């Protein structure tokens, strides 16, 4: 390309302004003049960057900032004029582009494949699915038609001096991870049309992929020892990266995955996503978090800004080196709009400048984070952001325009702009206006466009005093606030779910409430609503909630709120609320009318917590000897259920499942005995919501009804139980919603509960029940002993509720456990039981009880609740009251059981009591009845 010197072109630039005033679409010459000047200036910038000289200072020495801004303004005005002219054409619903998705070893039903298909269809693409490039009939059929110079026969439409693709060929090729090598072998990148996009850049694949030797080869063979790189496991994606133990760094050592989208290699342009995955020496489980938030938390305001700048700098240096090597030049191909997503693994250790320890082609997390349950949500969010950012659905131009000779190159002052450069400028200009979590990282050719938009945004915020100032990036920042205009059409376009659900009624934007049913084996549902207007935002359950999330689906009814908000104001305004009800069926059950066998199970084969133990149904042989009452609440046991065959759980009557301790039984405490033994006693509970569920069960059993209930997260005292002769107290611990430094210590919460419940008797008339899902450890038990000894309460009865199943599902926004971590919980549970026994405490082993039935959780994001409280009317018997005998069969295995009288008591009171609450949940009922049996043991067998 030949360009005039800036001095010779200034008269043409003035003429450009005059022509723009005369015509809204002035022709390609205008763009050529403006962009030529822009291009010349920024070529100096790029060269200075590579030589290490101060580029900005050099540019300012050549031209004043006013002149630069004016030239850039003319360029942008011309680009926007062209875009507006073509926008009507591109938004025509009859215009479709074709996308080919090569899924490799991925199944069509895989979440990633479904995500690509849904998003592309929303963006007006016709999607063709295939496995590999070699097997794609569509690619083979259209290969010849896509050769350079082929136009009308493939459906290419002429539009002025531009060429737009029709329906004859493909516009987008997506090669999923297992098909990348097939794409690199079979796709001729040098023969691609300019409007065609591929999600691979061959040179970057060569530099960073395993096939090309990975980062180790790139780093060592090129002798780039001055780069900020320490490749610990380059090119070995199956190797687990470990956080180095740096004795010289007393603070946090963090390994951070950041995700970089390269949209152009020559000139180099890349963008950094605002989400990162952080693993530290204090928390080995990788967690997704905003990268800026992580830096701010660890380094403070000043140093966090410096660290962000240093991060962009080191990434830029590595990318610049990779695209400047001899190997890169040998692999250059013509693919103007190709892009590449890279994962940079950074190490922060006592410095604001990170070190790059690995670069992966594609979207990957560090090995410690691969099995994290919210990892799929993070991956889906980034992939969707990438598609919407690179394809830009609101204009449909960047992947459809093929430039043709801007400037004509005639006469003394002729100016040319290459087609590739025009496409890149147009793409970048639209990316600048596109709201996205991707933030500008580097762009050695397009610095002035980014600077122009930065000044424009700063100016608009200064002029609008009603808006709060925001923390903006030094070069380019993409924020949802950039979208102009209010949310005037606050409706949903569609609700996407995984697995796909049949909505009742069928979806319609104006219908606000839907219902769906799922089977027992469906434990989670991914919800991804799509707003009708880009000016509107979608949040789940809260006005600042995520736009896509995994939800655990408890047995029975679950409710999800979808909020459509207007984010034009600093505080999002809720415009419309959609309600989504999901009903999950109980385990399929086959009633027993004839002969059957008794089967038992300890753990589900879907979650092998005890690898040495059998899983699933096994034949159960009942002991023929006389059983004794269990001497403790943690006696080992198993679930038993009648079945036609132990080899098929679909032949079982799951309504009859019961907990059977090994070699003993727990006595059922009938109501008269319970009320008598609870006389003049105070029972204090400290723990989380699972502990609270046991408390409400006890209150209902003692009082025969439950008139007061709430999801309390503080300290409560109930004094009106059992005719005023029994008192129950409760303190919620831990208060996880507070910052760690603000949370009350366990000792403080325990003392507060004791003081609120005084006077207390130093005997078994005072009972302390302590425990929860997974926060309890042996240190807490030692604290209990120390506090009780100091408060002269060492003789009270202490009951430890051990750990329980939960946090084992892919749920957005909360911690999640992999199999190995659940196995660690099992060992920790054994330690808790042993420590409690040494202190002389009673123990209820809730972990073993919930282990085999972990799929039967009820409502709650943690999947740890095995109880829920329902409101019942005066004329209605609780749904599960009549089957209470079956649920507590564990307690009447021995002789002399009086379970039937307890059932009769509850039936009678349910019929006569006013509107009350009822605690339901068979698993919670089992360990709560064991608690009652330990509080009120019988004196004889």
C-alpha positions, 0 to 999 in steps of 0.5 A: 500500500502506498500513502501520501505524507501527512503534509501532502494529505492535509488538503485532502483531509479538509476536502473530506470534511466538506464532502461529509457535509454534502453527503452521508455516504461520500465514497471510499476516497474519504476513508482512504485519506483519513485512514492513511494519515491515521495509519502513518502515524500509528506505524510510528507508534508500533515501531517505537513500541518495538524499539522501546522508545516512548511512542506517545511522546514521539507522536505528540511531538509530530502533531498536536493532540487537537489535530490528531483528534480531528483526523481520528474523528473524521475517520470514525465518522466515515466508518460509522456512515458506512455502517449505517448505510449497510445496517438495513441490509444486514438486519434483514431477517431474510439474510442468513449467514452459515456457520460450520461447527466441527465438534470433534469428539464432543457429542451433540448433546454436550453443553458447549455444543448446545451453547454454540448452536443456540447463540449462533441461531440467535445471531441469524446463523444457519448452523451446520454440525459435523465432526471433523473437517475431513468428514464435513460434506458442507465444507467439501461441497463449498470449498471450490465456491469459496476460492478467491474471485468466486462471487455470484455463483456462490450467492455473493451479493454486490453492494456498491463497491462492497461484496457481501456473502450470500448463502452459497458458502460459509461465513464462520467456522468453529473448530472445537478443541478436539477438532483443531488439528483437523482444521489446521490440516484441511482448511486452506487459510491462504484461500479464505475469503475476507468475510470468512472467520475461523476461531483459530490463528495458525501462527498462535497455534504453532507458537503455543499448542502442544503440537508446536512444542508449547510455551517451552519450545517457544521460550527456550529455542528462541532464547527469549530469556528477557521475557517475563516467563517461567514455563513450569509445565509448557506444552503438557496440558495433562500435567498438574500445575502446582503453586510454587512454595516461595519461602521469600514471599510471606503473603499470598502466592496466587496462580491466576488463569486469565483469558485473552482474545486475540482478534488480529495478529498483524497488527496485534490486537487482543482483549482481556476478559474480566473473569479470572480463575484464582488459586492461592497457597491458602485456597488450593481450589480454583475460584472464578472471580473478577480479575480487578476484584482479586487484585484490589483485595490482595494489593489495595487500590494503588498497587492493583491498578499498577498490577493490572497494567503490568499484567497487560504489559507482560501478556503484550510482550509475549504475544508480540514476541510470538508474532514476530518470530521467524516461525511465525512468518513461515506460517502466515496465512490470509485470515483477516477476521480469524481470532484465537482464545488463549488462557494465560496462567500467571503467577503472583508472588510478592510483586505487582508484576506477574510471571507467565508460567503457561499459555494454552490455546483455548479455554482451560482452567488450572488442574486444581480447578478442572473439577470445580462445579461452577467451572462449566458456568464460567466457561459458558459465560466466557465462550458466549461473550467471545461469540457475541464480541467477535460476531457483533450481532447488532450490526452484522457487518464485521464478518460480512464486508469485503473492501475494494480499493478505497481511494482508487490510487489515481492522480498525484494525491491518490491514497489507497487503503488495503481491503484487509486494513479497512476490515480491521479498522471497521471491526475494531471501531465496532468492538469499541462500541460493543458492550462486553466483559472483554477489555482492551489489552493491546493494539499497536495499530489502533491506539488512537481510536481507543484513545478517541473513544476514551476521551468521548466517554470521559467527556460524556460522563463529565457532562452528565452529572447524574452518572457516577464516575467509573474506574476506567481502563487506561486504554480501552474499557468495555462496560454495559453502561456504554449502551445508550438508551433505556430498556423500553422493551423489557421482555425475554426473547427465550429461556434456554435450559440444559437439559432442555425442558418443556415449558407450560405454557409454551414460551411467549415474551408476554407470559410471565410464569412457567412450569416444568417437570424433571425426573428424579435423576435430574439434579441441576438445571442450567438457566440462560434467559435471553433478553428481547432488547440489547438495552435490557439486562437479565439477572437471576433471583437478584437484581445483581445476580448472574445472567446464567446459572446452574440451579440445584433442583430439590425434590418437589417444587423449586422456584427461580425468578428471572429479572429483566432490568434497566441498567441505564441508572447506577442502581439497576431498575427491575422492569419485569419479573418472570417466575419459573417453577420446576417440579422434581419427581421423587424416586420411582417406586414400585409398590410391594404386593407380593414376595420381595427381598430386602436390599440394603445400600451404604453409598450411591454408585454415582458418588463413591465416597468410600472406595473400599465399600460396595455401592448400590443395592446389595442383598440384606440378611437380617440378624436372627438374634434379639437386637439390643437398643443402640448404645450411641447415636453414631452406630454404623448402619445402612439403608434397607428397602424391599425390592423384587430384585437387588440388581434393579433399583426400579423394582423397589418400594422406596416409600418403605426405605428405612435406616437400619443400624448394624446389630441394634436399633434406636427406640422410637420415643412416643409423645407422652414419654417425650413430653415427660423427659423434656420437662424442665429441660433447656435444649440449645442448638448452635449451628447452621440451617441443618441444625435448625431443621432438627430443632424445629422437628423436636419442637413439633414433636414435643408440642405436637404442632409448630406455630412459629417458624422462620429461617432465622440467622441470629439468636432465638429463644422459645419458652412456650414449649410443652406447656411452658416447661421446656425451653429451646434456644438457637444461634446461627453459626457461622454467619457466612454472609459477613466478611471474615473479619466481621464474623463472630468467632465460634466462642463468641456465638456460643457464649451469647447463646448460653447467656441468652438462655440463663439460668442454666443447670449444670446437669443433663437438664441442659442440652447443647446440640452443636453441628452443621453441614461441613463447618464443624471440626475438632477445634470447635469441640475443644472450644466447647469443652473450654467454654463449658468448663469455664462457665461451670457447665461441664456436666451438661449433655452435649450432642454433636451433629456430625457433618452432612452431604452437600455442596456437591453439585454444579451451582453458581456462586457458592463453593463446590466440592469434588469427589476427593474433597467429599472423601476428605470430609468422610475422614474428617467426620470420623475424626469429629466422632472420635474427638467427641467420644473422647470428650464424653459427648453424644454423636449423631452421625448425619454424614453416614445417614445422608451419604446414601441418599444425597440425591434426595435433598430438598430446596436450597442452593447448597443441596444440603437441606433434607428438611423443609417447613410447609404451612398447613391449614386446620382441616388438612393433615400433613401429606407425610403424616399418614406415612410416618410409620414407614419413615421411622421404621428404623426405630421399631425394629426391636421388641416393645416398640410403640411407634403406632401410638406416636403416629396416632398422637400426631394424626389427632393433633394435626386434625384438631390444631389451627393453621400451623407449620409442619417439618417434612423430609424423611432423611431429616426425620431419621436423624432427628428421631435418633436425637430424641432417642439419645435425649430420652433413652429407655432404661430397659430393652 
